[in-house]
Amino acid sequence: MKQVRVRFAPSPTGYLHVGGARTALFNWLFARHEGGQFILRIEDTDVERSEQALEDMLLEDLAWLGLTWDEGPGHEGDCGPYRQSERAALYRERAAHLVEEGKAYPCFCTGEELERKKEARLGAGQAPRYDGTCRNLDAAARERKRADGRPESIRFIVPENDERRLDDAIRGLVVFPAGMVGDFIIMRSNGLPTYNFAAAIDDSAMAITHVIRGEEHLSNTVRQIMIYEALGLAMPRFAHIPLILGTDRSKLSKRHGAPNINNFRERGFPAEAIVNYLAFLGWSSPGGAEILSIEELIRDFTLDRVSSSPGIFDETKLAWVSAQHVRSGGAARYFEDALPFFPEDVRGGYAREELREIFGMLAENLACFSRIGEEIGPFRLEPPALAGEERAAVAGARELLAALLAALGECGAWKAASIASLIKETGARLGVKGKALYMPLRAAVTGTFHGPDLSRVMEIRGKESVLRSIRSALAESI
């Protein structure tokens, strides 16, 4: 059996979006599960839209996700180059070979002419396919058109009355009926190949065994099958993975909260969480678990567990998956990644180990690191500004807070256990317990009724910061 070789072939015309990242992941997981090779090929023949900066970002995003490639930019192998812009000679050679064999021909139709033909067919209720105008031009006619300066592309001759069949690894038998497509362009008039032509040639030249790509490419496959046949090339196994839809089951877009991968990075989602979530957009684990490590995903991933039904992107579910990873990884795994998201005043007010402990507490209820700024309030060293119910709670417990201020002021060993004991003792002496005891104190110290364990917060904040906050709360509530 041949070694598995799969590829991810993005165009550097935009950021790596959810669908592209899922396609890359499925290819990568399949290669790693099978002990094969994952190849990265850059399809940059769209010269007007391709940008080096976007390619650089794409490579960074893939690397951040952990989807390292065995061959591709920066990891040159025997099948390079891995940018289509550097493979032009190969495409021209193969196109010329097809013309010589009578399987393709030069086409001199202009864009305006083709648009008129398309509109005429649509108006007649016919599928918009090329009518073969240039197929039977003789050599003299072709030379006259060249002399007139007409644009010259190359079209592939589609055999008449010839259906094609595909045994798709996910969708099963797919039949492409005869007449589905007309003669199609394989080389544009600017000398660049079309997607289907370049993809088929490159997949063969790079010994790709499986083409795992989005369902939206299924209709392209009939053209690629014809190219493989015409050039006498072995065809890879195709596997068309399902679409990704929004929660309203419409085509996924940014209005569904589906940003690109770089956006997830900027918002502080752990890469492992993104990978875990994307894996389940169209695939299911054999054990039914939803939270899996990358090693477990590699172990379990097979194409026969990929569904033909659409995956539903739901950022609420993504946040839940991410929170499980952050909670289980804690400070040991994620502190360094999270540190840049701490507000400057907090980073400057604590020692590194104290910041690590703060993150460990916040990680219990944190989906992404960008939320640290929203959750860090209890650990700010300056007295909180009181308002609303918190201010009212402090105003209604002035005697209790004054007693707690005095007791805590006498605390020698400022540790969570000692602090907790003093709070309980003071409450017992005044006949106050439960919410009546802790809510006014938490409001005075942190400005809110909710947050991590109060005694631990107070220990980390330090004695002077806590006492200053209680004094300020008492002064505000007069």
Secondary structure, 3 states (H helix, E strand, C coil): CCCCEEEECCCCCCCCCHHHHHHHHHHHHHHHHHCCEEEECECCCCCCCCCHHHHHHHHHHHHHHCCCCCEECCECCCCCCCEHHHCHHHHHHHHHHHHHCCCEEEECCCHHHHHHHHHHHHHCCCCCCCCCCCCCCCHHHHHHHHHCCCCCEEEECCCCCCCEEEEECCCEEEEECCCCCCCEEEECCCCCECHHHHHHHHHHHCCCCEEEEEHHHHHHHHHHHHHHHHHCCCCCEEEEECCEECCCCCECCHHHCCCCHHHHHHCCCCHHHHHHHHHCCCECCCCCCCCCCHHHHHHHCCHHHECCCCEECCHHHHHHHHHHHHHHHHHHHHHHHHHHHCCHHHHHHCCHHHHHHHHHHHHHHCCCHHHHHHHCHHHCCCCCCCCHHHHHHHHCCHHHHHHHHHHHHCCCCCCHHHHHHHHHHHHHHHCCCCHHHHHHHHHHHHCCCCCCCHHHHHHHHCHHHHHHHHHHHHHHCC
